Amino acid sequence: MYDASPNVQLWSMLAGARTTPWHTIACSWHCCADGGANRLYDLLPDDLRCWYVPDLVKGDLNSLRADVRDYYTSKGVSVVQDHDQNSTDLMKCVQSVEEKEKLENREAMTQYEIIILGGLGGRLDHTMHTLSYVYKLRRARKKAFVVTDDNISWVLNEGQHCIHIDHDTLGPTCGLLPIGVDSTILTTTGLRWNLTVEESSFDGLISTSNHLVPEEFFVTINTSRPIWWCEELSTKRD
């Protein structure tokens, strides 16, 4: 069912009820962060549930329902309780990815790409934790994406970036969010409203509700500081 592409999928507790595992096939390993297992279980009907079984459920397990735990345990899923209150369930799952990479002798160039389902939306403190944690992950990992019902987002480090746009999957709206920095200087191409050496900050300009251009298949972004990039998921994919 799964191919061998170097991606791992983490189901956050906040994965929306409408989020479908449309990219599960493209991931080689799957982990549910505690209550994320409830979301995955409830999302799927009985005849499909057995096809989307995670490799691991991990967290302090204060949210995991007994019926969900029993089901996944019966399918051979490892359910690990971690009582460390200095780390969130998402952090515990990423730690498991790092342990897996160490066992497989994966170097920095062959790290797994992390796809986090959920984590943005719902409680504001949970959302802020996801934004903060993924922002800090950029120091150790090259690729970590957050996917919700409506968006895909990730952190762009300082420098020049060229992003290929699949208009059947993405758009039309997008945004550049200066979260985690006091300000950044942005220059873009390929957007409806491009920026040219513009300062962006929470106390000034933020490029929200920008648009991808249907005729443009690449967006370039030059940023002087790390910045969040987000793209709407197109309704064409449904």
C-alpha positions in Angstrom: 0.0 0.0 0.0 2.8 2.4 0.9 5.7 3.2 -1.4 9.3 3.8 -0.2 9.5 7.6 -0.6 11.3 9.2 2.3 8.3 10.9 4.0 6.8 10.4 7.4 3.3 11.5 8.4 2.4 12.7 11.9 -1.3 13.0 12.8 -1.7 15.9 15.3 -4.6 15.9 17.8 -6.0 18.8 15.9 -6.4 17.2 12.5 -9.7 18.3 11.3 -12.6 16.0 10.9 -12.7 16.7 7.1 -9.0 16.0 6.6 -8.6 13.0 4.4 -5.4 10.9 4.2 -5.1 11.8 0.5 -1.3 11.8 0.6 -0.9 8.8 3.0 0.1 6.6 0.1 3.1 8.9 -0.5 4.4 8.4 3.0 6.4 5.4 4.2 5.8 5.8 8.0 2.9 7.1 10.0 2.6 8.2 13.6 -0.5 9.5 15.5 0.1 12.0 18.3 -2.2 10.7 21.0 -5.6 12.1 20.2 -4.7 12.2 16.5 -5.4 8.5 16.6 -9.0 9.3 17.6 -9.3 11.6 14.6 -8.0 9.1 12.1 -10.2 6.3 13.5 -13.4 8.5 13.4 -12.6 9.9 10.0 -12.8 6.5 8.2 -15.7 4.1 7.8 -15.3 0.5 9.0 -14.4 -0.9 5.5 -11.6 1.6 5.0 -10.2 1.9 8.4 -8.0 -1.1 8.2 -6.2 0.4 5.1 -5.0 3.4 7.0 -3.3 2.0 10.1 -0.4 4.0 11.7 2.9 2.5 12.6 2.9 4.2 16.0 0.7 6.0 18.4 2.6 8.1 20.9 2.0 10.7 23.6 1.0 11.0 27.2 -2.2 9.2 26.1 -4.5 11.5 28.1 -6.7 11.9 25.0 -6.6 8.4 23.4 -9.9 6.6 23.7 -9.9 3.1 25.0 -11.8 1.7 21.9 -9.3 3.4 19.6 -6.4 2.0 21.5 -7.9 -1.5 21.5 -8.5 -1.3 17.7 -5.0 -0.2 16.8 -3.4 -2.5 19.2 -5.3 -5.4 17.6 -3.8 -4.4 14.3 -0.3 -4.6 15.7 0.2 -0.9 16.1 2.7 0.1 18.8 1.1 2.4 21.4 3.8 4.2 23.5 3.1 6.3 26.6 5.6 9.1 27.3 5.0 10.9 30.5 7.5 13.7 29.8 5.5 16.9 30.5 8.3 19.1 29.1 7.4 18.0 25.6 4.1 18.0 23.7 2.7 15.0 21.9 3.9 16.4 18.6 7.4 16.8 19.9 7.3 13.2 21.2 6.4 12.0 17.7 9.2 14.0 16.0 11.5 12.5 18.6 10.4 9.0 17.4 11.2 10.1 13.8 14.7 11.1 14.9 15.2 7.8 16.7 14.1 6.0 13.5 16.6 8.0 11.4 19.4 7.2 13.9 18.6 3.5 13.7 18.6 3.6 9.9 21.9 5.7 9.9 20.2 8.5 7.9 22.4 11.5 7.6 21.1 15.1 7.2 20.9 14.8 3.4 18.6 11.7 3.7 16.3 12.8 6.5 12.7 12.0 6.2 10.4 14.8 5.2 7.8 15.4 7.9 4.2 16.0 7.0 2.1 17.1 10.0 -1.7 16.8 9.6 -3.5 19.3 11.8 -1.9 21.4 14.4 -3.2 24.7 13.0 -6.7 25.8 14.0 -8.8 25.0 17.1 -7.1 26.2 20.3 -4.9 29.2 19.8 -2.2 28.0 22.2 -2.0 24.7 20.2 -1.7 26.7 17.0 1.1 28.9 18.4 3.0 25.8 19.6 2.9 24.3 16.1 4.0 27.5 14.5 6.8 27.9 17.1 7.9 24.3 17.0 8.1 23.9 13.2 9.9 27.3 13.0 12.6 25.9 15.4 12.7 22.6 13.5 14.1 24.4 10.5 17.5 24.4 12.2 17.7 20.6 12.2 15.4 19.5 9.4 15.3 20.6 5.8 11.6 19.9 5.2 8.6 19.9 7.6 5.2 20.7 6.3 1.9 21.4 8.1 -1.3 20.4 6.3 -4.8 21.3 7.3 -8.2 20.9 5.6 -7.5 24.1 3.7 -3.8 24.9 3.6 -0.3 23.6 3.3 2.4 25.7 5.0 6.1 25.5 5.8 9.0 27.7 6.9 11.3 29.3 4.3 14.8 30.0 5.6 16.5 33.2 4.7 17.6 33.4 1.1 16.2 32.6 -2.4 13.5 30.1 -2.9 11.8 28.8 -6.1 8.5 26.9 -5.5 6.8 24.9 -8.2 3.1 25.4 -8.3 0.6 22.6 -9.2 -2.5 24.6 -9.8 -4.7 21.5 -9.7 -3.7 21.1 -6.1 -2.9 24.6 -4.9 -4.5 28.0 -4.8 -5.6 30.4 -5.5 -4.8 32.2 -2.2 -1.4 32.2 -0.5 0.5 34.3 2.1 3.9 35.2 3.5 3.8 35.5 7.3 6.6 37.0 9.3 6.1 34.8 12.4 9.1 34.4 14.6 11.0 37.5 13.4 10.8 41.2 14.1 10.7 41.9 10.3 12.0 40.6 7.0 12.7 42.1 3.5 10.8 40.3 0.8 11.0 40.2 -3.0 8.7 37.9 -5.0 7.7 36.9 -8.5 4.8 34.8 -9.8 2.2 36.3 -7.4 -0.8 38.5 -8.2 0.6 41.2 -6.0 4.4 40.9 -5.9 6.7 42.5 -3.4 9.9 44.3 -4.4 12.3 44.8 -1.5 9.4 45.4 0.9 9.7 45.2 4.6 7.2 42.7 6.2 6.4 42.6 9.9 3.5 42.1 12.4 3.7 45.9 13.1 3.6 46.7 9.3 2.9 45.0 6.0 1.9 41.3 5.9 1.2 39.7 2.6 -2.1 37.8 3.3 -4.8 36.9 0.8 -2.3 37.1 -2.1 -3.0 35.0 -5.1 -1.2 32.5 -7.2 -1.3 33.4 -10.9 -2.8 30.6 -13.1 -0.3 31.3 -15.9 2.7 31.1 -13.6 4.0 27.7 -12.6 6.8 29.0 -10.3 6.9 31.4 -7.4 10.2 32.9 -6.3 10.7 34.4 -2.9 13.7 36.1 -1.5 13.6 36.8 2.2 16.2 38.2 4.5 14.8 36.3 7.5 13.0 33.0 8.0 9.3 33.3 7.1 6.1 31.1 6.9 4.8 30.4 3.4 1.2 29.1 3.1 -0.9 28.0 0.2 -4.5 27.2 0.0 -5.4 23.7 -1.1 -7.5 23.8 -4.2 -11.1 22.5 -4.3 -10.1 20.8 -7.6 -8.5 18.0 -5.6 -11.8 16.9 -4.0 
